[in-house]
Amino acid sequence: MGDEASSPKRKKVRAKYASRACVSCRRSKLKCSGENPCQRCVDNGKRCFYSEDQTAAEALQNLSRPTPVHAPSDTTDNGNATGAARRSLLPQGEGVERRASDASVLGMSIEARMARIESMMDSLILERARTATPRTSMERDAAASDRLHADFLMQIAGEATMSAFPPIAEGDLDFDNGPARLRHSLSAVSPASSADAAATIRVGHKTLAFPNPAEYQRYLDIFFDDIAPYYPCVNELDFRINSEKLLSAPAIQADHVSLLALNYIVFACSDIATSLDVASSPSQVSSPGWQWFRAADELVGKRKLSGQVDLCLIQFLALEAVYLMYADKGNAAYSIIGQACRNCFLAGLHQQSSSSWRSYTPFEIHMRQRIFWTVYFLDRRISLSCCRPYSIRESDIDIEQPAYLYDKEIHPDRPLPDLNIVQSSNVYLNCMVCWGRLAADVWDGTFAAAMSKDRVANDNALILDARIKHWTDVILPTIPLLPHEFPPEPRQLRQHTIVQNSLDQLRLLLFRQTMLSLRYDPDVACLCRDLAINIVQRIKNHQGDVGQPTSFRFPMASCLGGAMLILATLNFRDMPCIPSDNHSLTQSEEAYGEATSILADLSPGLALARRIKKDFADLESLYRQTVDPTELNFGNDGPVERQELFPYTSLDFTQQFGFDNEADANNRHTNGSSSASTLNTDLWSSIFATKEGKYGVPWM
């Protein structure tokens, strides 16, 4: 030990150390001299590049060598969870020269080209935290370096692929640029070669279809221009901002699933509301937008029943009920809107005076009001159409109605704008809320179980009719549905027609059972005739909308169905008790013919119109064969039973005469054309494949 201590220490001579390595040495994991060019690249005859970023270095190295064009492969073993072939991010149909870094390719020197590339790389690296993820079949859980490399290659090549949702810049939120400033969500539309390609989105372990950028923009435009004005529970700018943040994130978080589902139900409503669908085959049970509807419901799953409520979930349930109403599925729509009502209670939307509201911003208060009242009138509309009890009672409500603000002027992070009565959809919402209160009075005073049992419904019908007439004649004209200073827009005319027809339909519902009994008195007959003729005349004023892809076609068809039912009861009965100078029979026949003609024009592009036409098929056939309708001897035990002829004789549409659930189920199992749908264990497929009654829902 002593000898070792006294011996001199050996000093190690350290080799020359290079502070950085070139791209080629780094990729080969070999020692680099650090010179420019380095000794190893000089010896091997390679170009020598340096970069401070490892990912950028790899991208530069890839650009410095030719990329061979591979033949297409049919294999599906690509690591994609969907089993589909991974979509190439490189330009299609290009030769090797596209990737060569020879100066002759771009007409510039290698130094100029490298300066351009490094400048682009610097900008990309600085902005990569805000760079969106491509919404193609590329996996969402791929490494960050792969995403950066792919984005860089797309920029260098100039390929306009289905790329990222652009980040929201502060200037994009400028309200001085008019309505066009809202169209920033997917402003860069891909060319035809890529815009038509299918896109997907990754949620956990599932891969779901998603619209490409051009289709996504189209869906949002349709929804906020054509559907949201009638169901104003979603603010456009808030939805676009939050959706862009969601779609630009590297992964979909669990607490953002409701927002993603809201996007999907927006797609579904846009499809079914504007689709000019042709008559489908009997074996086809799906409705337009069906694939988006299923994806949305699959995302939400049991969240709607869990008691964990957020506003996006309530918005989703409200629009899901709208879709089911447009799809003519009364049972499902009634169930879903009931869930939306219960979630409103869980979220405290029905009590504005509660302490939790004090912490909300004016924007949040305004949106909570809009969401609640949209659910409120949908609950009354769907429940009364199905003739079933509604969920939200007046005694449980303590919330103000929203101010008349224009949705496109509302920003979630700014003070609320000034009132805009002319453009605000809340004026229409206010009218439908008032209609909902009258509808509740009709149910409670006429159709509720207690009223039916006490046999006071007929007396209440006259009182309620007078109340609705007073509101129509006195209150409605004071509500600014139509502007007085300048011509109204088509949306305002349609909303005005819907409100007036909804009020008249409510009055007709009071006397529906009396009219169907064919034992009505002259006063009731004249009143119902005038109301039905007015409905048909208002719809006739909108005949230009018959072939247009607009959601207004649905209230057009449903109003015609209600009016045709009353007119049919007048046409199929001898009416000596009505003064002949009124020409009641002639007027009702003419109105019935006009309604039938408009319904026939709607039928080629609207499934609801085809169903209503089918509901009246037996009645129409018998009417054409009968020279004298009085020969049918209604009410005198004649050869034809009333229940077998008129649709909608039962208040609850699933209890229509002649419908047998067990027999219908057996027919579906034995019918070869529907065997595929009956074997499908999916719940919604079964619901859409099942007929809910002999006749459909007489929607209000």
ROMI-778665 format. One record per residue (C-alpha): residue number from 1; residue in three letters; z, y, x. Coordinates in steps of 0.5 Angstrom, whole numbers, plus 500, padded with zeros to 3 digits. Layout:
! ROMI-778665
PT;NUM;ALA;Z;Y;X
...
//
This chain:
! ROMI-778665
PT;1;MET;500;500;500
PT;2;GLY;502;505;506
PT;3;ASP;495;503;509
PT;4;GLU;491;505;503
PT;5;ALA;495;511;502
PT;6;SER;494;514;509
PT;7;SER;486;512;508
PT;8;PRO;482;518;506
PT;9;LYS;479;518;499
PT;10;ARG;472;517;498
PT;11;LYS;468;522;494
PT;12;LYS;462;520;490
PT;13;VAL;456;524;490
PT;14;ARG;454;526;483
PT;15;ALA;446;526;482
PT;16;LYS;442;532;479
PT;17;TYR;444;533;472
PT;18;ALA;439;535;467
PT;19;SER;442;539;461
PT;20;ARG;436;537;456
PT;21;ALA;431;532;455
PT;22;CYS;424;532;453
PT;23;VAL;422;529;446
PT;24;SER;418;523;450
PT;25;CYS;424;521;454
PT;26;ARG;429;522;449
PT;27;ARG;425;517;444
PT;28;SER;424;512;450
PT;29;LYS;432;513;452
PT;30;LEU;430;514;459
PT;31;LYS;433;519;464
PT;32;CYS;429;526;464
PT;33;SER;428;531;470
PT;34;GLY;429;537;465
PT;35;GLU;423;540;468
PT;36;ASN;417;543;464
PT;37;PRO;413;539;464
PT;38;CYS;418;533;467
PT;39;GLN;417;528;472
PT;40;ARG;416;522;468
PT;41;CYS;411;526;463
PT;42;VAL;407;528;469
PT;43;ASP;407;521;472
PT;44;ASN;405;518;465
PT;45;GLY;400;523;463
PT;46;LYS;403;525;457
PT;47;ARG;404;532;454
PT;48;CYS;412;534;455
PT;49;PHE;415;538;449
PT;50;TYR;423;540;448
PT;51;SER;427;541;442
PT;52;GLU;434;543;441
PT;53;ASP;434;539;434
PT;54;GLN;434;531;435
PT;55;THR;430;531;428
PT;56;ALA;425;537;430
PT;57;ALA;424;533;436
PT;58;GLU;422;527;433
PT;59;ALA;418;531;428
PT;60;LEU;414;534;434
PT;61;GLN;413;528;437
PT;62;ASN;410;525;431
PT;63;LEU;405;531;431
PT;64;SER;403;530;438
PT;65;ARG;400;523;437
PT;66;PRO;394;521;432
PT;67;THR;397;517;426
PT;68;PRO;392;511;424
PT;69;VAL;390;510;417
PT;70;HIS;393;503;414
PT;71;ALA;389;499;409
PT;72;PRO;393;499;402
PT;73;SER;398;494;401
PT;74;ASP;400;490;395
PT;75;THR;407;488;397
PT;76;THR;412;491;393
PT;77;ASP;418;489;398
PT;78;ASN;419;496;401
PT;79;GLY;426;497;400
PT;80;ASN;426;501;393
PT;81;ALA;431;499;388
PT;82;THR;425;499;383
PT;83;GLY;421;494;386
PT;84;ALA;415;499;386
PT;85;ALA;411;501;392
PT;86;ARG;414;507;396
PT;87;ARG;410;513;395
PT;88;SER;407;516;401
PT;89;LEU;409;523;403
PT;90;LEU;403;524;408
PT;91;PRO;396;527;406
PT;92;GLN;392;521;402
PT;93;GLY;384;520;404
PT;94;GLU;385;523;411
PT;95;GLY;383;521;418
PT;96;VAL;386;520;425
PT;97;GLU;384;528;426
PT;98;ARG;388;530;421
PT;99;ARG;394;529;425
PT;100;ALA;391;530;432
PT;101;SER;394;536;436
PT;102;ASP;388;537;439
PT;103;ALA;386;545;440
PT;104;SER;379;544;437
PT;105;VAL;382;541;430
PT;106;LEU;385;548;428
PT;107;GLY;381;552;432
PT;108;MET;387;555;436
PT;109;SER;390;554;443
PT;110;ILE;395;549;444
PT;111;GLU;400;554;446
PT;112;ALA;399;558;440
PT;113;ARG;399;552;435
PT;114;MET;406;550;438
PT;115;ALA;409;557;437
PT;116;ARG;407;556;430
PT;117;ILE;410;549;429
PT;118;GLU;416;551;433
PT;119;SER;417;557;428
PT;120;MET;416;553;422
PT;121;MET;421;548;425
PT;122;ASP;426;554;426
PT;123;SER;425;556;419
PT;124;LEU;426;550;416
PT;125;ILE;432;548;420
PT;126;LEU;436;554;418
PT;127;GLU;434;553;410
PT;128;ARG;435;546;410
PT;129;ALA;442;546;407
PT;130;ARG;438;550;401
PT;131;THR;432;545;401
PT;132;ALA;431;541;395
PT;133;THR;430;534;395
PT;134;PRO;423;531;393
PT;135;ARG;423;528;386
PT;136;THR;418;522;387
PT;137;SER;419;515;388
PT;138;MET;423;516;395
PT;139;GLU;430;514;394
PT;140;ARG;435;519;393
PT;141;ASP;440;516;398
PT;142;ALA;435;516;404
PT;143;ALA;438;519;410
PT;144;ALA;438;527;411
PT;145;SER;434;526;417
PT;146;ASP;428;522;413
PT;147;ARG;428;528;408
PT;148;LEU;428;533;413
PT;149;HIS;422;530;417
PT;150;ALA;418;528;410
PT;151;ASP;419;536;408
PT;152;PHE;416;538;415
PT;153;LEU;410;534;415
PT;154;MET;409;536;408
PT;155;GLN;409;543;410
PT;156;ILE;405;542;416
PT;157;ALA;399;538;413
PT;158;GLY;399;543;407
PT;159;GLU;399;538;402
PT;160;ALA;402;540;395
PT;161;THR;405;534;393
PT;162;MET;410;533;387
PT;163;SER;415;537;392
PT;164;ALA;422;540;391
PT;165;PHE;425;544;385
PT;166;PRO;425;551;389
PT;167;PRO;432;554;390
PT;168;ILE;434;560;386
PT;169;ALA;433;567;390
PT;170;GLU;437;573;387
PT;171;GLY;431;576;386
PT;172;ASP;429;571;381
PT;173;LEU;434;573;376
PT;174;ASP;432;580;375
PT;175;PHE;432;582;368
PT;176;ASP;427;587;369
PT;177;ASN;421;583;369
PT;178;GLY;421;581;362
PT;179;PRO;421;574;359
PT;180;ALA;416;571;365
PT;181;ARG;422;571;370
PT;182;LEU;425;565;366
PT;183;ARG;419;561;368
PT;184;HIS;422;560;376
PT;185;SER;425;553;375
PT;186;LEU;418;550;377
PT;187;SER;414;555;378
PT;188;ALA;409;552;383
PT;189;VAL;405;547;379
PT;190;SER;402;541;383
PT;191;PRO;395;540;383
PT;192;ALA;392;535;379
PT;193;SER;392;530;384
PT;194;SER;399;530;384
PT;195;ALA;402;533;378
PT;196;ASP;400;527;374
PT;197;ALA;404;522;378
PT;198;ALA;410;519;375
PT;199;ALA;417;522;378
PT;200;THR;423;518;378
PT;201;ILE;430;520;379
PT;202;ARG;436;516;382
PT;203;VAL;443;516;378
PT;204;GLY;448;511;382
PT;205;HIS;444;505;382
PT;206;LYS;439;506;377
PT;207;THR;432;509;378
PT;208;LEU;430;513;371
PT;209;ALA;423;516;370
PT;210;PHE;423;524;370
PT;211;PRO;417;529;368
PT;212;ASN;413;531;374
PT;213;PRO;414;539;376
PT;214;ALA;408;541;371
PT;215;GLU;411;537;365
PT;216;TYR;418;539;366
PT;217;GLN;416;546;366
PT;218;ARG;412;545;359
PT;219;TYR;418;541;356
PT;220;LEU;423;547;357
PT;221;ASP;417;552;355
PT;222;ILE;416;548;348
PT;223;PHE;424;547;347
PT;224;PHE;426;554;348
PT;225;ASP;420;557;344
PT;226;ASP;419;552;338
PT;227;ILE;426;548;337
PT;228;ALA;432;552;340
PT;229;PRO;431;558;335
PT;230;TYR;432;554;330
PT;231;TYR;438;550;333
PT;232;PRO;441;556;338
PT;233;CYS;446;552;342
PT;234;VAL;443;552;349
PT;235;ASN;442;559;353
PT;236;GLU;436;558;356
PT;237;LEU;437;562;363
PT;238;ASP;444;558;364
PT;239;PHE;441;551;362
PT;240;ARG;435;553;367
PT;241;ILE;440;555;373
PT;242;ASN;445;549;372
PT;243;SER;439;544;372
PT;244;GLU;436;547;378
PT;245;LYS;442;546;382
PT;246;LEU;443;539;379
PT;247;LEU;436;537;381
PT;248;SER;437;540;388
PT;249;ALA;443;536;389
PT;250;PRO;443;530;394
PT;251;ALA;446;526;389
PT;252;ILE;448;526;381
PT;253;GLN;455;527;381
PT;254;ALA;459;523;375
PT;255;ASP;461;530;372
PT;256;HIS;454;532;371
PT;257;VAL;451;526;368
PT;258;SER;452;530;361
PT;259;LEU;447;536;363
PT;260;LEU;442;531;366
PT;261;ALA;443;527;359
PT;262;LEU;442;534;356
PT;263;ASN;435;535;360
PT;264;TYR;433;528;357
PT;265;ILE;434;530;350
PT;266;VAL;431;536;351
PT;267;PHE;424;532;353
PT;268;ALA;425;528;347
PT;269;CYS;426;533;342
PT;270;SER;420;537;345
PT;271;ASP;416;531;344
PT;272;ILE;417;529;337
PT;273;ALA;417;536;335
PT;274;THR;410;537;337
PT;275;SER;407;531;338
PT;276;LEU;401;530;333
PT;277;ASP;402;523;333
PT;278;VAL;396;518;329
PT;279;ALA;398;513;325
PT;280;SER;401;507;329
PT;281;SER;401;500;328
PT;282;PRO;406;496;324
PT;283;SER;409;493;330
PT;284;GLN;410;499;334
PT;285;VAL;417;502;332
PT;286;SER;418;507;337
PT;287;SER;417;515;336
PT;288;PRO;414;520;340
PT;289;GLY;419;522;346
PT;290;TRP;423;515;345
PT;291;GLN;423;513;352
PT;292;TRP;427;520;354
PT;293;PHE;431;519;348
PT;294;ARG;433;512;351
PT;295;ALA;434;515;358
PT;296;ALA;439;520;355
PT;297;ASP;443;515;351
PT;298;GLU;444;511;357
PT;299;LEU;446;516;361
PT;300;VAL;452;518;356
PT;301;GLY;454;511;354
PT;302;LYS;461;511;352
PT;303;ARG;462;518;354
PT;304;LYS;461;520;347
PT;305;LEU;467;516;345
PT;306;SER;471;517;351
PT;307;GLY;475;523;348
PT;308;GLN;473;527;355
PT;309;VAL;469;532;352
PT;310;ASP;465;538;355
PT;311;LEU;460;543;352
PT;312;CYS;454;539;355
PT;313;LEU;456;533;351
PT;314;ILE;457;537;345
PT;315;GLN;450;540;346
PT;316;PHE;447;533;347
PT;317;LEU;450;530;341
PT;318;ALA;447;536;337
PT;319;LEU;440;535;339
PT;320;GLU;441;528;339
PT;321;ALA;442;528;332
PT;322;VAL;436;533;331
PT;323;TYR;432;528;334
PT;324;LEU;434;522;330
PT;325;MET;433;527;324
PT;326;TYR;426;528;326
PT;327;ALA;425;521;327
PT;328;ASP;427;520;320
PT;329;LYS;433;515;322
PT;330;GLY;439;518;317
PT;331;ASN;444;513;318
PT;332;ALA;444;514;326
PT;333;ALA;443;522;325
PT;334;TYR;449;522;320
PT;335;SER;453;518;325
PT;336;ILE;451;522;331
PT;337;ILE;453;529;328
PT;338;GLY;460;526;326
PT;339;GLN;461;525;333
PT;340;ALA;459;532;335
PT;341;CYS;464;535;330
PT;342;ARG;470;531;332
PT;343;ASN;468;533;340
PT;344;CYS;468;540;337
PT;345;PHE;475;539;335
PT;346;LEU;477;536;341
PT;347;ALA;474;541;345
PT;348;GLY;478;546;341
PT;349;LEU;471;550;339
PT;350;HIS;474;551;331
PT;351;GLN;480;555;333
PT;352;GLN;478;561;337
PT;353;SER;485;564;336
PT;354;SER;488;559;341
PT;355;SER;491;561;347
PT;356;SER;485;557;351
PT;357;TRP;480;562;349
PT;358;ARG;483;568;352
PT;359;SER;481;565;359
PT;360;TYR;474;565;357
PT;361;THR;469;570;359
PT;362;PRO;465;574;354
PT;363;PHE;459;569;355
PT;364;GLU;463;563;354
PT;365;ILE;466;565;348
PT;366;HIS;459;567;345
PT;367;MET;456;560;347
PT;368;ARG;462;556;344
PT;369;GLN;461;560;338
PT;370;ARG;453;558;338
PT;371;ILE;455;551;339
PT;372;PHE;460;550;334
PT;373;TRP;456;554;328
PT;374;THR;450;550;330
PT;375;VAL;454;543;329
PT;376;TYR;457;546;323
PT;377;PHE;450;547;319
PT;378;LEU;447;541;322
PT;379;ASP;453;537;319
PT;380;ARG;452;540;312
PT;381;ARG;445;539;312
PT;382;ILE;445;532;315
PT;383;SER;451;530;310
PT;384;LEU;448;533;304
PT;385;SER;441;530;305
PT;386;CYS;444;523;306
PT;387;CYS;449;525;300
PT;388;ARG;455;523;304
PT;389;PRO;461;527;306
PT;390;TYR;461;532;311
PT;391;SER;466;532;317
PT;392;ILE;468;540;318
PT;393;ARG;472;543;313
PT;394;GLU;473;550;312
PT;395;SER;480;550;312
PT;396;ASP;480;547;319
PT;397;ILE;476;553;322
PT;398;ASP;478;559;325
PT;399;ILE;472;562;329
PT;400;GLU;468;568;329
PT;401;GLN;460;568;328
PT;402;PRO;456;570;334
PT;403;ALA;453;577;335
PT;404;TYR;446;578;334
PT;405;LEU;444;577;341
PT;406;TYR;437;576;344
PT;407;ASP;438;569;348
PT;408;LYS;433;571;353
PT;409;GLU;437;577;355
PT;410;ILE;443;573;356
PT;411;HIS;445;572;363
PT;412;PRO;452;567;364
PT;413;ASP;454;572;370
PT;414;ARG;453;579;367
PT;415;PRO;456;583;361
PT;416;LEU;453;581;354
PT;417;PRO;447;585;353
PT;418;ASP;446;590;347
PT;419;LEU;445;587;340
PT;420;ASN;438;585;338
PT;421;ILE;437;584;331
PT;422;VAL;430;583;331
PT;423;GLN;429;578;336
PT;424;SER;436;574;335
PT;425;SER;436;567;333
PT;426;ASN;443;568;331
PT;427;VAL;441;572;324
PT;428;TYR;437;565;322
PT;429;LEU;444;561;324
PT;430;ASN;448;566;320
PT;431;CYS;444;564;314
PT;432;MET;444;557;315
PT;433;VAL;452;557;316
PT;434;CYS;452;561;309
PT;435;TRP;447;555;306
PT;436;GLY;452;550;309
PT;437;ARG;458;553;305
PT;438;LEU;454;553;299
PT;439;ALA;452;546;301
PT;440;ALA;459;544;301
PT;441;ASP;461;547;295
PT;442;VAL;455;543;292
PT;443;TRP;458;537;294
PT;444;ASP;465;538;293
PT;445;GLY;464;540;286
PT;446;THR;458;535;284
PT;447;PHE;457;529;288
PT;448;ALA;464;528;291
PT;449;ALA;468;522;288
PT;450;ALA;473;525;285
PT;451;MET;468;530;281
PT;452;SER;464;524;279
PT;453;LYS;470;520;276
PT;454;ASP;472;526;272
PT;455;ARG;465;527;269
PT;456;VAL;465;535;270
PT;457;ALA;459;535;275
PT;458;ASN;454;537;269
PT;459;ASP;459;543;268
PT;460;ASN;460;545;275
PT;461;ALA;452;545;276
PT;462;LEU;451;551;272
PT;463;ILE;457;555;275
PT;464;LEU;454;553;282
PT;465;ASP;447;554;281
PT;466;ALA;449;561;278
PT;467;ARG;453;562;285
PT;468;ILE;447;560;289
PT;469;LYS;442;565;285
PT;470;HIS;447;570;286
PT;471;TRP;447;569;294
PT;472;THR;439;569;294
PT;473;ASP;438;575;290
PT;474;VAL;444;579;292
PT;475;ILE;446;577;299
PT;476;LEU;440;574;303
PT;477;PRO;436;581;302
PT;478;THR;441;585;306
PT;479;ILE;441;580;312
PT;480;PRO;435;582;317
PT;481;LEU;431;576;317
PT;482;LEU;425;580;317
PT;483;PRO;424;586;321
PT;484;HIS;422;592;317
PT;485;GLU;419;597;322
PT;486;PHE;413;592;324
PT;487;PRO;410;586;322
PT;488;PRO;414;580;323
PT;489;GLU;413;574;328
PT;490;PRO;411;567;326
PT;491;ARG;418;565;328
PT;492;GLN;421;570;323
PT;493;LEU;416;568;318
PT;494;ARG;418;561;318
PT;495;GLN;425;562;319
PT;496;HIS;425;566;312
PT;497;THR;421;561;309
PT;498;ILE;426;555;311
PT;499;VAL;432;559;309
PT;500;GLN;429;561;302
PT;501;ASN;426;553;301
PT;502;SER;433;551;303
PT;503;LEU;437;555;298
PT;504;ASP;432;553;292
PT;505;GLN;432;545;294
PT;506;LEU;440;546;294
PT;507;ARG;439;548;287
PT;508;LEU;434;543;285
PT;509;LEU;439;538;288
PT;510;LEU;444;540;282
PT;511;PHE;439;538;277
PT;512;ARG;436;532;280
PT;513;GLN;440;526;277
PT;514;THR;438;530;270
PT;515;MET;431;531;271
PT;516;LEU;430;523;274
PT;517;SER;433;521;267
PT;518;LEU;428;524;263
PT;519;ARG;433;527;258
PT;520;TYR;433;534;261
PT;521;ASP;433;540;256
PT;522;PRO;428;546;256
PT;523;ASP;432;551;260
PT;524;VAL;433;546;265
PT;525;ALA;426;544;265
PT;526;CYS;423;551;266
PT;527;LEU;428;552;271
PT;528;CYS;427;546;276
PT;529;ARG;419;547;275
PT;530;ASP;420;555;277
PT;531;LEU;424;553;283
PT;532;ALA;419;547;285
PT;533;ILE;413;551;284
PT;534;ASN;416;557;289
PT;535;ILE;417;552;294
PT;536;VAL;410;549;294
PT;537;GLN;407;556;294
PT;538;ARG;411;558;300
PT;539;ILE;409;552;304
PT;540;LYS;402;554;302
PT;541;ASN;402;560;305
PT;542;HIS;403;557;312
PT;543;GLN;398;552;311
PT;544;GLY;395;554;318
PT;545;ASP;401;551;321
PT;546;VAL;399;544;318
PT;547;GLY;395;542;324
PT;548;GLN;399;546;330
PT;549;PRO;404;542;334
PT;550;THR;410;546;332
PT;551;SER;417;543;329
PT;552;PHE;416;547;323
PT;553;ARG;412;541;320
PT;554;PHE;418;537;319
PT;555;PRO;421;542;314
PT;556;MET;414;543;311
PT;557;ALA;414;536;309
PT;558;SER;421;535;307
PT;559;CYS;421;541;302
PT;560;LEU;414;538;299
PT;561;GLY;418;532;298
PT;562;GLY;423;535;294
PT;563;ALA;419;539;290
PT;564;MET;414;533;288
PT;565;LEU;420;529;286
PT;566;ILE;422;535;280
PT;567;LEU;414;536;279
PT;568;ALA;413;529;278
PT;569;THR;419;528;272
PT;570;LEU;415;534;269
PT;571;ASN;408;531;269
PT;572;PHE;411;524;266
PT;573;ARG;414;526;260
PT;574;ASP;411;529;253
PT;575;MET;414;536;253
PT;576;PRO;414;538;246
PT;577;CYS;421;542;246
PT;578;ILE;418;547;251
PT;579;PRO;414;552;248
PT;580;SER;406;551;249
PT;581;ASP;405;558;251
PT;582;ASN;409;557;258
PT;583;HIS;403;552;260
PT;584;SER;409;548;263
PT;585;LEU;405;541;264
PT;586;THR;399;545;267
PT;587;GLN;403;549;272
PT;588;SER;407;543;274
PT;589;GLU;400;539;275
PT;590;GLU;397;544;279
PT;591;ALA;403;545;284
PT;592;TYR;404;537;284
PT;593;GLY;396;537;286
PT;594;GLU;397;542;291
PT;595;ALA;403;539;294
PT;596;THR;400;532;295
PT;597;SER;394;536;298
PT;598;ILE;398;539;304
PT;599;LEU;402;533;305
PT;600;ALA;396;529;306
PT;601;ASP;393;534;311
PT;602;LEU;400;533;315
PT;603;SER;400;526;315
PT;604;PRO;395;524;320
PT;605;GLY;399;528;325
PT;606;LEU;406;527;322
PT;607;ALA;410;520;321
PT;608;LEU;415;524;316
PT;609;ALA;409;526;312
PT;610;ARG;406;519;312
PT;611;ARG;413;516;310
PT;612;ILE;414;521;304
PT;613;LYS;407;520;302
PT;614;LYS;408;512;302
PT;615;ASP;415;514;298
PT;616;PHE;410;517;292
PT;617;ALA;405;512;293
PT;618;ASP;407;507;287
PT;619;LEU;408;514;282
PT;620;GLU;401;517;284
PT;621;SER;397;510;283
PT;622;LEU;400;510;276
PT;623;TYR;399;517;275
PT;624;ARG;392;516;276
PT;625;GLN;391;510;272
PT;626;THR;394;513;266
PT;627;VAL;390;518;261
PT;628;ASP;396;520;257
PT;629;PRO;403;520;261
PT;630;THR;406;520;254
PT;631;GLU;404;512;254
PT;632;LEU;409;510;259
PT;633;ASN;415;511;254
PT;634;PHE;420;514;259
PT;635;GLY;427;513;256
PT;636;ASN;425;509;250
PT;637;ASP;426;502;253
PT;638;GLY;418;502;255
PT;639;PRO;415;497;259
PT;640;VAL;416;501;265
PT;641;GLU;423;502;268
PT;642;ARG;424;509;271
PT;643;GLN;428;506;277
PT;644;GLU;422;502;279
PT;645;LEU;417;508;279
PT;646;PHE;421;514;282
PT;647;PRO;424;515;289
PT;648;TYR;430;518;291
PT;649;THR;434;516;284
PT;650;SER;440;514;288
PT;651;LEU;444;519;292
PT;652;ASP;445;515;298
PT;653;PHE;438;513;300
PT;654;THR;441;506;303
PT;655;GLN;442;505;296
PT;656;GLN;436;506;293
PT;657;PHE;433;501;287
PT;658;GLY;430;495;290
PT;659;PHE;433;495;297
PT;660;ASP;436;488;299
PT;661;ASN;439;488;306
PT;662;GLU;439;481;307
PT;663;ALA;432;480;304
PT;664;ASP;429;485;309
PT;665;ALA;433;482;315
PT;666;ASN;430;475;313
PT;667;ASN;423;478;312
PT;668;ARG;424;481;319
PT;669;HIS;425;475;322
PT;670;THR;420;471;319
PT;671;ASN;414;477;320
PT;672;GLY;410;475;326
PT;673;SER;408;482;327
PT;674;SER;416;484;328
PT;675;SER;418;478;332
PT;676;ALA;418;482;339
PT;677;SER;423;488;336
PT;678;THR;428;483;333
PT;679;LEU;429;479;339
PT;680;ASN;430;485;343
PT;681;THR;438;486;344
PT;682;ASP;438;493;345
PT;683;LEU;441;497;339
PT;684;TRP;437;503;339
PT;685;SER;431;498;339
PT;686;SER;434;495;333
PT;687;ILE;435;501;329
PT;688;PHE;428;504;330
PT;689;ALA;425;497;328
PT;690;THR;430;497;322
PT;691;LYS;428;500;315
PT;692;GLU;434;503;312
PT;693;GLY;432;503;305
PT;694;LYS;426;502;300
PT;695;TYR;425;510;300
PT;696;GLY;427;514;306
PT;697;VAL;432;520;306
PT;698;PRO;430;526;302
PT;699;TRP;432;531;308
PT;700;MET;434;538;306
//
